[in-house]
């Protein structure tokens, strides 16, 4: 699975990229129909409590799956986003099983 990263209004973080790619690879091993992932890390200056945003869009057969979270740090946002994607992928896999 190919993973593309975009950092919007923040510096590129190799460790964050590696951690995210590692978690996405685990998803790809569990759900073999994944094709690619677009990962966006953004900083919202208006949100003082959180403001660290992670968006992930997964390409797979059928409609794309998207999740977004806004947390206090990027690791928490990434974990929350991947948890949301996992729930969506489990539902999608159930649909595939019935056919």
DSSP file (Angstrom, degrees, kcal/mol; ACC not computed):
  #  RESIDUE AA STRUCTURE BP1 BP2  ACC     N-H-->O    O-->H-N    N-H-->O    O-->H-N    TCO  KAPPA ALPHA  PHI   PSI    X-CA   Y-CA   Z-CA
    1    1 A X              0   0    0      0, 0.0     2,-0.3     0, 0.0    35,-0.2   0.000 360.0 360.0 360.0 133.3    0.0    0.0    0.0
    2    2 A X  E     -a   36   0A   0     33,-1.3    35,-2.4     2,-0.0     2,-0.5  -0.707 360.0-160.7 -89.6 140.6    1.3    3.4   -0.9
    3    3 A X  E     -a   37   0A   0     -2,-0.3     2,-0.5    33,-0.2    35,-0.2  -0.985   2.8-165.6-124.9 124.5    1.1    6.2    1.7
    4    4 A X  E     -a   38   0A   0     33,-2.7    35,-3.2    -2,-0.5     2,-0.4  -0.930   8.2-157.4-111.3 132.3    1.4    9.9    0.8
    5    5 A X  E     -a   39   0A   0     -2,-0.5     2,-0.4    33,-0.2    35,-0.2  -0.866  10.2-175.8-110.8 141.7    1.9   12.5    3.5
    6    6 A X  E     -a   40   0A   0     33,-2.3    35,-2.6    -2,-0.4     2,-0.6  -0.990   9.2-160.3-133.9 128.2    1.1   16.2    3.4
    7    7 A X  E     -a   41   0A   0     -2,-0.4     2,-0.6    33,-0.2    35,-0.2  -0.936  10.5-161.0-108.1 116.7    2.0   18.6    6.2
    8    8 A X  E    S-a   42   0A   0     33,-3.1    35,-0.7    -2,-0.6     3,-0.1  -0.881  71.7 -17.6-105.4 118.3    0.0   21.7    6.1
    9    9 A X  S    S+     0   0    0     -2,-0.6     2,-0.3     1,-0.2    -1,-0.2   0.674 120.8  85.8  62.7  21.3    1.4   24.8    8.0
   10   10 A X  S    S-     0   0    0     31,-0.2    -1,-0.2    -3,-0.1     2,-0.1  -0.943  84.3 -93.6-141.4 164.9    3.7   22.6   10.0
   11   11 A X        -     0   0    0     -2,-0.3     2,-0.2     1,-0.1    -3,-0.1  -0.475  47.9 -98.7 -77.3 150.6    7.2   21.1    9.7
   12   12 A X        -     0   0    0     -2,-0.1     2,-0.5    -5,-0.1    -1,-0.1  -0.500  35.5-156.6 -69.8 134.1    7.7   17.6    8.3
   13   13 A X     >  -     0   0    0     -2,-0.2     4,-2.1     1,-0.2     5,-0.1  -0.951  12.3-168.6-118.9 113.7    8.2   15.0   11.0
   14   14 A X  H  > S+     0   0    0     -2,-0.5     4,-2.7     2,-0.2     5,-0.2   0.899  90.4  51.4 -65.5 -40.9   10.0   11.8   10.0
   15   15 A X  H  > S+     0   0    0      1,-0.2     4,-2.4     2,-0.2    -1,-0.2   0.900 110.6  48.1 -65.7 -39.8    9.1   10.0   13.3
   16   16 A X  H  > S+     0   0    0      2,-0.2     4,-2.4     1,-0.2    -1,-0.2   0.900 112.4  49.7 -65.7 -40.4    5.4   10.9   12.9
   17   17 A X  H  X S+     0   0    0     -4,-2.1     4,-2.7     2,-0.2    -2,-0.2   0.924 112.2  47.2 -62.6 -45.3    5.5    9.7    9.3
   18   18 A X  H  X S+     0   0    0     -4,-2.7     4,-2.3     2,-0.2    -2,-0.2   0.911 112.9  48.6 -64.2 -42.8    7.1    6.4   10.3
   19   19 A X  H  X S+     0   0    0     -4,-2.4     4,-2.0     2,-0.2    -1,-0.2   0.918 114.0  46.2 -63.0 -44.4    4.7    5.8   13.1
   20   20 A X  H  X S+     0   0    0     -4,-2.4     4,-2.4     1,-0.2    -2,-0.2   0.919 112.4  49.9 -64.7 -44.0    1.7    6.5   10.9
   21   21 A X  H  X S+     0   0    0     -4,-2.7     4,-2.1     1,-0.2    -1,-0.2   0.880 108.9  53.2 -63.7 -37.7    3.0    4.3    8.1
   22   22 A X  H  X S+     0   0    0     -4,-2.3     4,-1.6     2,-0.2    -1,-0.2   0.921 111.1  45.5 -62.2 -45.0    3.6    1.5   10.6
   23   23 A X  H  X S+     0   0    0     -4,-2.0     4,-1.6     1,-0.2    -2,-0.2   0.885 112.6  50.8 -66.6 -38.6    0.0    1.6   11.8
   24   24 A X  H  X S+     0   0    0     -4,-2.4     4,-2.5     1,-0.2    -1,-0.2   0.847 105.7  56.0 -68.9 -33.0   -1.3    1.8    8.3
   25   25 A X  H  X S+     0   0    0     -4,-2.1     4,-2.1     2,-0.2    -1,-0.2   0.891 104.6  53.1 -64.3 -38.6    0.7   -1.2    7.3
   26   26 A X  H  X S+     0   0    0     -4,-1.6     4,-1.7     2,-0.2    -1,-0.2   0.909 110.0  48.4 -61.0 -41.4   -0.9   -3.2   10.1
   27   27 A X  H  X S+     0   0    0     -4,-1.6     4,-3.2     1,-0.2    -2,-0.2   0.917 109.5  52.4 -62.7 -43.0   -4.3   -2.1    8.7
   28   28 A X  H  < S+     0   0    0     -4,-2.5     6,-0.2     1,-0.2    -2,-0.2   0.849 108.7  50.4 -63.9 -34.4   -3.2   -3.2    5.2
   29   29 A X  H  < S+     0   0    0     -4,-2.1     3,-0.3     1,-0.2    -1,-0.2   0.862 115.7  42.4 -69.6 -35.2   -2.2   -6.6    6.5
   30   30 A X  H  < S+     0   0    0     -4,-1.7     2,-0.6     1,-0.3    -2,-0.2   0.878 123.4  36.7 -78.2 -39.7   -5.6   -7.0    8.2
   31   31 A X  S >< S-     0   0    0     -4,-3.2     3,-1.5    -5,-0.2    -1,-0.3  -0.851  71.3-173.7-117.5  93.0   -7.7   -5.6    5.3
   32   32 A X  T 3  S+     0   0    0     -2,-0.6    -1,-0.1    -3,-0.3    -4,-0.1   0.576  72.9  72.8 -68.7 -10.5   -5.9   -6.8    2.1
   33   33 A X  T 3   +     0   0    0     28,-0.0    28,-0.6    27,-0.0    -1,-0.3   0.429  67.9 117.6 -86.4   2.8   -8.2   -4.8   -0.2
   34   34 A X  E <   + B   0  60A   0     -3,-1.5    26,-0.2    -6,-0.2     3,-0.1  -0.482  37.2 179.7 -71.4 138.8   -6.6   -1.4    0.7
   35   35 A X  E     -     0   0A   0     24,-3.1   -33,-1.3     1,-0.4     2,-0.3   0.837  56.1 -21.8-104.4 -54.9   -4.8    0.4   -2.2
   36   36 A X  E     -aB   2  59A   0     23,-1.1    23,-3.1   -35,-0.2    -1,-0.4  -0.963  49.7-138.1-154.6 168.7   -3.4    3.6   -0.9
   37   37 A X  E     -aB   3  58A   0    -35,-2.4   -33,-2.7    -2,-0.3     2,-0.5  -0.998   2.5-155.9-136.8 138.6   -3.7    6.3    1.8
   38   38 A X  E     -aB   4  57A   0     19,-2.5    19,-2.4    -2,-0.4     2,-0.5  -0.971  18.6-167.8-109.5 120.9   -3.5   10.1    1.8
   39   39 A X  E     -aB   5  56A   0    -35,-3.2   -33,-2.3    -2,-0.5     2,-0.5  -0.945   5.1-173.3-116.1 127.9   -2.4   11.4    5.2
   40   40 A X  E     -aB   6  55A   0     15,-3.0    15,-2.7    -2,-0.5     2,-0.5  -0.979   6.2-168.3-121.3 126.6   -2.8   15.1    6.1
   41   41 A X  E     +aB   7  54A   0    -35,-2.6   -33,-3.1    -2,-0.5     2,-0.3  -0.969  19.3 173.1-111.1 127.3   -1.4   16.7    9.2
   42   42 A X  E     -aB   8  53A   0     11,-2.5    11,-2.4    -2,-0.5     2,-0.5  -0.883  26.8-139.3-131.4 160.4   -2.6   20.2    9.9
   43   43 A X  E     - B   0  52A   0    -35,-0.7     2,-0.8    -2,-0.3     9,-0.2  -0.988   9.7-158.2-122.8 124.2   -2.4   22.8   12.6
   44   44 A X    >   -     0   0    0      7,-3.0     3,-0.7    -2,-0.5     6,-0.1  -0.883   4.2-170.6-102.1 108.1   -5.4   24.9   13.5
   45   45 A X  T 3  S+     0   0    0     -2,-0.8    -1,-0.1     1,-0.2     7,-0.0   0.717  81.8  63.0 -72.1 -20.5   -4.3   28.1   15.2
   46   46 A X  T 3  S+     0   0    0      1,-0.1     2,-0.9     5,-0.1    -1,-0.2   0.780  90.7  71.5 -75.1 -26.5   -7.8   29.1   16.2
   47   47 A X    <   +     0   0    0     -3,-0.7    -3,-0.2     1,-0.2    -1,-0.1  -0.792  59.0 175.9 -94.6 101.4   -8.3   26.0   18.4
   48   48 A X  S    S+     0   0    0     -2,-0.9    -1,-0.2     1,-0.2    -2,-0.1   0.790  75.0  51.9 -79.6 -27.8   -6.1   26.6   21.4
   49   49 A X  S    S-     0   0    0      2,-0.0    -1,-0.2     0, 0.0    -2,-0.1   0.914 134.7  -9.1 -74.9 -43.1   -7.1   23.5   23.4
   50   50 A X        +     0   0    0     -6,-0.1    21,-0.1     1,-0.1     3,-0.1   0.441  66.8 151.7-118.2-102.4   -6.5   21.0   20.6
   51   51 A X        +     0   0    0      1,-0.2    -7,-3.0    -8,-0.1     2,-0.8   0.378  38.5 117.0  86.2  -5.9   -5.7   22.2   17.1
   52   52 A X  E     -BC  43  71A   0     19,-2.0    19,-2.4    -9,-0.2     2,-0.4  -0.864  48.4-169.8 -98.6 109.1   -3.6   19.2   15.9
   53   53 A X  E     -BC  42  70A   0    -11,-2.4   -11,-2.5    -2,-0.8     2,-0.4  -0.817  16.1-172.5-109.3 136.4   -5.6   17.7   13.1
   54   54 A X  E     -BC  41  69A   0     15,-2.3    15,-1.8    -2,-0.4     2,-0.4  -0.989   4.6-176.2-126.1 121.7   -5.0   14.4   11.3
   55   55 A X  E     -BC  40  68A   0    -15,-2.7   -15,-3.0    -2,-0.4     2,-0.4  -0.959   2.3-176.6-113.6 133.6   -7.0   13.5    8.2
   56   56 A X  E     -BC  39  67A   0     11,-2.6    11,-2.1    -2,-0.4     2,-0.5  -0.995   5.9-171.1-132.3 130.4   -6.6   10.1    6.5
   57   57 A X  E     -BC  38  66A   0    -19,-2.4   -19,-2.5    -2,-0.4     2,-0.4  -0.982  10.7-156.0-119.8 124.0   -8.3    9.0    3.3
   58   58 A X  E     -BC  37  65A   0      7,-3.2     7,-1.9    -2,-0.5     2,-0.5  -0.844   5.0-146.7-103.8 134.1   -8.1    5.4    2.2
   59   59 A X  E     +B   36   0A   0    -23,-3.1   -24,-3.1    -2,-0.4   -23,-1.1  -0.857  37.4 138.5 -97.0 131.0   -8.5    4.2   -1.4
   60   60 A X  E     -B   34   0A   0     -2,-0.5   -26,-0.1     2,-0.4   -27,-0.0  -0.941  62.2 -58.5-157.7 169.6  -10.1    0.8   -1.8
   61   61 A X  S    S+     0   0    0    -28,-0.6     2,-0.2    -2,-0.3   -28,-0.0  -0.355 111.2  12.1 -58.1 135.1  -12.6   -0.8   -4.1
   62   62 A X  S    S-     0   0    0     -2,-0.0    -2,-0.4    -3,-0.0     0, 0.0  -0.542 121.8  -5.5  91.9-164.3  -15.9    1.1   -3.8
   63   63 A X  S    S-     0   0    0     -2,-0.2     2,-0.0     1,-0.1     0, 0.0  -0.282  80.7-105.2 -64.5 149.1  -16.2    4.5   -2.2
   64   64 A X        -     0   0    0     -5,-0.1     2,-0.4     1,-0.0    -5,-0.2  -0.349  28.3-130.1 -70.8 155.4  -13.2    5.9   -0.4
   65   65 A X  E     -C   58   0A   0     -7,-1.9    -7,-3.2    -2,-0.0     2,-0.4  -0.916  26.4-174.4-110.6 135.6  -13.1    5.9    3.4
   66   66 A X  E     +C   57   0A   0     -2,-0.4     2,-0.3    -9,-0.2    -9,-0.2  -0.979   9.0 174.3-133.5 140.7  -12.2    9.1    5.3
   67   67 A X  E     -C   56   0A   0    -11,-2.1   -11,-2.6    -2,-0.4     2,-0.3  -0.993   4.2-175.2-144.3 151.0  -11.6   10.0    8.9
   68   68 A X  E     -C   55   0A   0     -2,-0.3     2,-0.3   -13,-0.2   -13,-0.2  -0.998   1.8-179.2-145.1 141.6  -10.5   13.1   10.7
   69   69 A X  E     -C   54   0A   0    -15,-1.8   -15,-2.3    -2,-0.3     2,-0.5  -0.995  16.1-153.0-144.9 154.1   -9.7   13.9   14.3
   70   70 A X  E     +C   53   0A   0     -2,-0.3   -17,-0.2   -17,-0.2     2,-0.2  -0.969  32.9 152.6-128.0 111.4   -8.6   17.0   16.3
   71   71 A X  E     -C   52   0A   0    -19,-2.4   -19,-2.0    -2,-0.5     3,-0.1  -0.630  57.6 -91.8-131.1-174.8   -6.6   16.4   19.4
   72   72 A X  S    S+     0   0    0     -2,-0.2     2,-0.3   -21,-0.1   -19,-0.1   0.800 108.0  16.9 -74.3 -30.7   -3.9   17.9   21.7
   73   73 A X  S  > S-     0   0    0    -21,-0.2     4,-2.0     1,-0.1     5,-0.1  -0.939  79.9-111.7-139.9 166.1   -1.0   16.3   19.8
   74   74 A X  H  > S+     0   0    0     -2,-0.3     4,-2.6     1,-0.2     5,-0.2   0.824 112.4  56.5 -69.1 -32.6   -0.5   14.7   16.5
   75   75 A X  H  > S+     0   0    0      2,-0.2     4,-2.5     1,-0.2    -1,-0.2   0.928 109.6  45.7 -65.1 -43.9    0.1   11.2   17.8
   76   76 A X  H  > S+     0   0    0      2,-0.2     4,-2.5     1,-0.2    -2,-0.2   0.911 113.7  49.8 -63.7 -41.9   -3.3   11.2   19.6
   77   77 A X  H  X S+     0   0    0     -4,-2.0     4,-2.3     2,-0.2    -2,-0.2   0.914 111.8  48.2 -63.1 -43.0   -5.0   12.6   16.5
   78   78 A X  H  X S+     0   0    0     -4,-2.6     4,-2.4     2,-0.2    -2,-0.2   0.915 112.1  48.8 -64.5 -43.7   -3.4    9.9   14.3
   79   79 A X  H  X S+     0   0    0     -4,-2.5     4,-2.2     2,-0.2    -2,-0.2   0.918 112.5  48.0 -62.2 -44.1   -4.4    7.1   16.7
   80   80 A X  H  X S+     0   0    0     -4,-2.5     4,-2.1     2,-0.2    -1,-0.2   0.903 111.9  49.9 -64.0 -41.6   -8.0    8.3   16.9
   81   81 A X  H  X S+     0   0    0     -4,-2.3     4,-2.3     2,-0.2    -2,-0.2   0.916 111.1  48.2 -63.6 -43.9   -8.2    8.7   13.1
   82   82 A X  H  X S+     0   0    0     -4,-2.4     4,-2.4     2,-0.2    -1,-0.2   0.870 109.1  53.9 -66.9 -36.3   -6.9    5.1   12.6
   83   83 A X  H  X S+     0   0    0     -4,-2.2     4,-1.9     2,-0.2    -1,-0.2   0.913 109.5  48.4 -61.5 -42.1   -9.3    3.8   15.2
   84   84 A X  H  X S+     0   0    0     -4,-2.1     4,-2.0     1,-0.2    -2,-0.2   0.916 111.6  49.5 -62.5 -43.7  -12.2    5.4   13.2
   85   85 A X  H  X S+     0   0    0     -4,-2.3     4,-2.8     1,-0.2    -2,-0.2   0.887 107.2  55.2 -63.7 -38.7  -10.9    4.0   10.0
   86   86 A X  H  X S+     0   0    0     -4,-2.4     4,-2.2     2,-0.2    -1,-0.2   0.918 107.4  49.5 -61.1 -44.1  -10.7    0.5   11.5
   87   87 A X  H  X S+     0   0    0     -4,-1.9     4,-1.7     1,-0.2    -1,-0.2   0.922 113.0  47.1 -60.3 -44.0  -14.3    0.6   12.5
   88   88 A X  H  X S+     0   0    0     -4,-2.0     4,-2.3     1,-0.2    -2,-0.2   0.895 111.0  51.5 -65.5 -39.5  -15.3    1.7    9.0
   89   89 A X  H  X S+     0   0    0     -4,-2.8     4,-2.6     2,-0.2    -1,-0.2   0.872 106.2  54.3 -66.9 -36.6  -13.2   -1.0    7.4
   90   90 A X  H  X S+     0   0    0     -4,-2.2     4,-1.7     2,-0.2    -1,-0.2   0.912 110.0  47.5 -62.6 -41.7  -14.8   -3.7    9.6
   91   91 A X  H  X S+     0   0    0     -4,-1.7     4,-1.5     2,-0.2    -2,-0.2   0.917 112.5  49.3 -63.6 -42.8  -18.2   -2.6    8.4
   92   92 A X  H  X S+     0   0    0     -4,-2.3     4,-1.9     1,-0.2    -2,-0.2   0.891 108.2  53.5 -64.5 -39.3  -17.0   -2.6    4.8
   93   93 A X  H  X S+     0   0    0     -4,-2.6     4,-1.9     1,-0.2    -1,-0.2   0.867 104.5  55.5 -65.0 -36.0  -15.5   -6.1    5.2
   94   94 A X  H  X S+     0   0    0     -4,-1.7     4,-1.1     1,-0.2    -1,-0.2   0.885 106.1  52.0 -61.7 -38.7  -18.9   -7.4    6.4
   95   95 A X  H  < S+     0   0    0     -4,-1.5     4,-0.5     1,-0.2     3,-0.4   0.911 109.1  49.9 -64.0 -42.4  -20.5   -6.1    3.2
   96   96 A X  H >< S+     0   0    0     -4,-1.9     3,-1.0     1,-0.2    -1,-0.2   0.857 104.7  58.7 -64.4 -34.9  -17.9   -7.9    1.1
   97   97 A X  H 3< S+     0   0    0     -4,-1.9    -1,-0.2     1,-0.2    -2,-0.2   0.818  97.8  59.5 -65.3 -31.6  -18.5  -11.2    3.0
   98   98 A X  T 3<        0   0    0     -4,-1.1    -1,-0.2    -3,-0.4    -2,-0.2   0.676 360.0 360.0 -74.7 -15.5  -22.2  -11.3    2.1
   99   99 A X    <         0   0    0     -3,-1.0    -1,-0.2    -4,-0.5    -2,-0.2   0.438 360.0 360.0 -99.4 360.0  -21.5  -11.3   -1.6
